[in-house]
Amino acid sequence: MRYAHVMAAVAGELWAIEQAKLQAMLDFLRGQAAGVKLSAEEIEAKISGAQASAVARREGAVAILPLRGVIANRMNLMSDISGGTSNEGFGRMFQSALRDDGVKAIVLDVDSPGGAVSGTDELGAMIHAARGGKPIVAQVNATAASAAYWIASAADEVVVTPSGAVGSIGVFAVHDHVGGALEKAGVQRTLVSAGRLKVDGNPFEPLGDESRGRIQARVDASYDRFVKAVARNRDVPVASVRDGFGEGDMVDAAAAVSQGMADRVGTLEGTLNRFGASLYGAPPQPTRRASALRRERRALDLP
């Protein structure tokens, strides 16, 4: 039953996420609501699983903050079924890194299909407002889609790993009409309400034109905020984002740089090296064979 409640919450949200990822989540939830039981391994295979190992950490004087999985304003049950990041939680990590005198640079370690619209604009604005202090780099390793790109674009610099991609700039909503399924199950659902629009758009009736129009207006307003935020973050005209930047599609690393969506192609290790840090510790010093040393000495003796 609890999954049915989550399905209702999903339907009531506006999403800035890759459509295929949300569809996988919905399929999973419908199965759970119908009584299908899956093992942890099967859940991971279907929806890419939780990323519990993704935690904030320090490498040298660099704070690495993971922006992973599905993004939502507050993660609770959603984190159990899809992994993910809370905008509120990430904001606290970010503010802590800003205030830590031992942190000289902040790297956002991004690998996310996007998520809910709610809370995303606020987190992006927080990151953008912090520019000019400690360097803030969004390292896309390897996906920054939709809400994840909304947030990542707010950093001072966006770096995409060579096999990575960014984009999916867009917003959508989901409405499931389950009346037919309930009828087949012998259930007739009646909603008794007060307030003309209180149960408007409910899942037990087809979506009418007026309801669709109101949902479309909310989608359009959120998309407008998304586009304007990216234009501000990347210092480009709004039209460049609306009519370019993938137009809702993902853009591979090199093309993203050429289109102004990112600043460079590079790995997380390369980004850390620029700040004197490394994922792997100090690189080993190459050993030099005795014969090479003898050749070097002979060369120094030459006139």
C-alpha positions in Angstrom: 0.0 0.0 0.0 2.8 2.4 0.8 4.0 2.2 -2.9 0.5 3.3 -4.0 1.0 6.5 -1.9 4.4 7.1 -3.5 2.8 6.7 -7.0 0.3 9.4 -6.0 3.2 11.6 -4.9 5.1 11.0 -8.2 2.0 12.0 -10.2 1.6 15.2 -8.2 5.2 16.3 -8.9 6.7 18.2 -11.8 9.8 16.4 -13.1 13.0 17.5 -14.7 14.4 14.0 -15.3 15.2 11.7 -18.2 11.8 10.3 -19.3 13.1 6.7 -19.4 14.3 6.9 -15.8 11.0 8.1 -14.5 9.2 5.4 -16.6 11.4 2.7 -14.9 10.5 4.1 -11.5 6.8 4.2 -12.3 6.9 0.6 -13.7 8.6 -0.5 -10.5 6.0 1.2 -8.3 3.1 -0.2 -10.2 4.5 -3.7 -9.8 5.0 -3.1 -6.1 1.5 -1.8 -5.7 0.2 -4.9 -7.5 2.0 -7.1 -5.0 5.1 -8.0 -7.1 8.1 -8.7 -4.8 11.6 -8.3 -6.1 15.0 -9.0 -4.5 17.5 -6.2 -3.9 19.5 -7.3 -6.9 16.4 -7.3 -9.1 15.5 -3.8 -7.9 19.0 -2.6 -8.7 18.8 -4.1 -12.2 15.5 -2.3 -12.9 16.1 1.2 -11.5 19.9 1.4 -11.1 19.6 0.9 -7.3 20.6 3.2 -4.4 24.1 4.6 -4.3 24.7 4.4 -0.6 28.4 4.5 -1.0 28.3 8.0 -2.5 29.2 10.2 0.5 30.9 13.6 0.8 34.6 13.3 1.3 37.9 15.2 1.3 40.9 14.7 -1.0 43.6 17.1 0.2 42.0 20.5 0.5 39.2 19.6 -2.0 35.7 18.8 -0.8 34.0 16.3 -3.1 30.2 16.4 -2.9 28.2 13.6 -4.6 25.2 14.6 -6.6 24.0 11.1 -7.5 20.8 9.3 -8.5 17.3 10.8 -8.5 17.1 14.3 -7.1 14.2 15.3 -4.8 13.7 18.2 -2.4 13.5 15.8 0.6 14.5 12.1 0.2 12.6 9.5 2.2 10.9 6.5 0.6 12.2 7.5 -2.8 15.7 6.9 -1.7 14.8 3.3 -0.9 13.6 2.6 -4.4 15.9 4.7 -6.6 18.8 6.0 -4.6 19.3 9.7 -4.9 20.1 13.1 -3.5 18.1 15.5 -1.3 18.3 19.1 -2.4 18.1 20.1 1.3 20.8 17.6 2.3 23.1 18.6 -0.5 22.6 22.3 0.4 23.8 21.5 3.9 26.9 19.7 2.6 27.7 22.6 0.3 27.3 25.2 3.0 29.5 23.2 5.4 32.2 23.0 2.7 32.0 26.8 2.1 32.5 27.5 5.8 35.4 25.0 6.3 38.6 26.9 6.3 40.5 23.7 5.4 38.6 23.4 2.1 40.1 25.4 -0.7 38.0 24.1 -3.6 34.6 22.3 -4.0 33.9 19.7 -6.6 30.4 18.6 -7.3 30.7 14.9 -8.4 27.6 14.6 -10.6 26.0 11.4 -12.0 22.3 11.8 -12.1 19.3 11.5 -14.5 17.7 14.5 -12.8 14.7 14.5 -10.6 11.9 16.7 -9.1 11.6 20.4 -9.9 10.8 21.3 -6.3 13.9 22.5 -4.5 16.1 22.3 -7.6 16.0 26.0 -8.6 16.8 27.0 -5.0 19.8 24.7 -4.7 21.2 26.0 -8.1 20.7 29.6 -6.9 22.6 28.9 -3.7 25.5 27.5 -5.6 25.5 30.4 -8.1 25.4 32.9 -5.3 28.6 31.4 -3.8 30.7 32.1 -6.9 33.6 34.4 -6.4 34.8 32.7 -3.2 36.2 29.2 -3.3 36.4 27.6 -6.8 33.3 25.5 -7.5 33.7 22.9 -10.2 30.9 20.6 -11.4 32.5 17.4 -12.5 30.1 15.4 -14.6 31.0 11.8 -14.2 29.3 10.7 -16.3 25.7 12.1 -16.6 24.1 15.5 -15.7 20.6 15.3 -17.0 17.8 17.8 -16.5 17.6 18.8 -12.8 21.2 17.6 -12.4 22.3 19.9 -15.2 20.2 22.7 -13.7 22.2 22.5 -10.5 25.6 21.7 -12.1 25.5 24.6 -14.5 25.5 26.9 -11.4 29.1 26.1 -10.7 32.0 28.3 -11.7 33.0 25.6 -14.2 31.4 22.5 -15.7 33.8 19.7 -16.7 32.5 16.5 -18.4 34.3 13.2 -18.4 35.2 12.1 -22.0 32.4 9.5 -22.2 29.9 11.7 -20.4 26.9 13.8 -21.4 24.8 16.7 -20.2 21.4 18.3 -21.1 17.9 17.0 -21.1 16.7 20.5 -20.4 12.9 20.2 -20.0 10.0 19.6 -17.6 7.1 17.2 -17.7 4.3 15.9 -15.6 2.7 12.4 -15.4 -1.0 11.6 -15.1 -2.1 7.9 -14.8 -5.8 7.1 -15.4 -6.3 3.9 -13.3 -10.1 3.9 -13.5 -10.2 1.1 -16.0 -7.9 -1.1 -13.9 -10.0 -0.5 -10.8 -13.2 -1.4 -12.7 -11.6 -4.7 -13.9 -10.7 -5.4 -10.3 -14.3 -4.8 -9.2 -13.6 -1.5 -7.5 -15.6 1.7 -8.1 -13.9 4.7 -6.6 -16.0 7.7 -5.6 -14.4 11.0 -4.5 -16.6 13.3 -2.4 -15.1 16.8 -2.2 -15.6 20.5 -1.6 -13.9 23.1 -3.7 -14.3 23.1 -7.5 -10.7 22.0 -8.2 -10.0 20.0 -5.1 -9.9 16.6 -6.8 -9.2 18.0 -10.3 -6.8 15.7 -12.3 -7.4 12.7 -10.0 -6.2 9.4 -11.4 -9.6 7.7 -11.4 -11.0 9.8 -14.2 -9.7 10.8 -17.7 -7.8 14.0 -17.8 -10.1 16.8 -19.1 -9.0 19.7 -21.3 -9.2 22.2 -18.4 -7.1 20.0 -16.1 -4.6 19.4 -18.9 -4.4 23.2 -19.5 -3.6 23.9 -15.8 -0.9 21.2 -15.7 0.6 22.5 -18.9 0.7 26.0 -17.4 2.7 24.7 -14.4 5.1 22.7 -16.7 5.6 25.8 -18.9 6.3 28.0 -15.9 8.9 25.6 -14.5 10.5 25.1 -17.8 10.8 28.9 -18.1 12.6 29.1 -14.7 14.9 26.2 -15.8 15.9 27.9 -19.1 16.5 31.3 -17.4 18.6 29.7 -14.7 20.8 27.9 -17.2 21.1 31.1 -19.2 22.2 33.0 -16.1 24.6 30.3 -15.0 26.3 29.9 -18.4 26.1 33.6 -19.2 24.3 33.2 -22.5 21.0 34.6 -23.9 17.8 32.7 -23.0 17.2 32.0 -26.6 20.5 30.1 -26.8 19.3 27.7 -24.2 15.7 27.5 -25.4 16.6 26.9 -29.1 19.9 25.1 -28.5 21.7 23.2 -25.7 20.2 20.0 -26.9 16.6 21.2 -27.0 15.6 18.6 -24.4 18.1 15.9 -25.6 21.4 14.9 -24.1 24.6 16.3 -25.6 27.9 14.4 -25.5 31.0 15.9 -23.8 32.9 17.4 -26.7 29.7 18.8 -28.3 28.6 20.2 -25.0 31.8 22.2 -24.8 31.5 23.5 -28.3 27.9 24.6 -27.7 28.8 26.4 -24.4 27.0 23.9 -22.1 30.3 22.9 -20.5 33.8 24.4 -20.2 36.1 21.5 -20.8 36.4 17.7 -21.2 38.2 16.0 -18.4 38.2 13.3 -15.7 37.6 13.7 -12.0 41.2 12.8 -11.4 42.3 15.5 -13.8 40.1 18.1 -12.0 41.5 17.1 -8.6 45.1 17.3 -9.9 44.5 20.9 -10.8 44.0 21.6 -7.1 46.9 19.5 -5.9 44.7 16.5 -5.0 44.2 13.0 -6.3 41.9 10.0 -5.9 44.8 7.6 -5.8 47.4 9.4 -3.6 50.7 10.7 -4.8 51.7 9.1 -8.2 54.5 6.6 -7.9 57.9 7.8 -9.0 59.2 5.9 -12.0 62.3 3.8 -11.3 65.3 4.3 -13.5 67.4 1.4 -14.6 71.1 1.4 -14.0 71.8 1.2 -17.7 69.7 4.4 -18.3 71.7 6.2 -15.6 75.0 5.1 -17.2 73.8 6.5 -20.6 72.9 9.8 -19.0 76.4 10.1 -17.4 78.1 9.3 -20.7 75.9 12.0 -22.4 77.0 14.6 -19.8 80.7 13.8 -20.6 80.2 14.5 -24.3 81.8 17.8 -25.5 
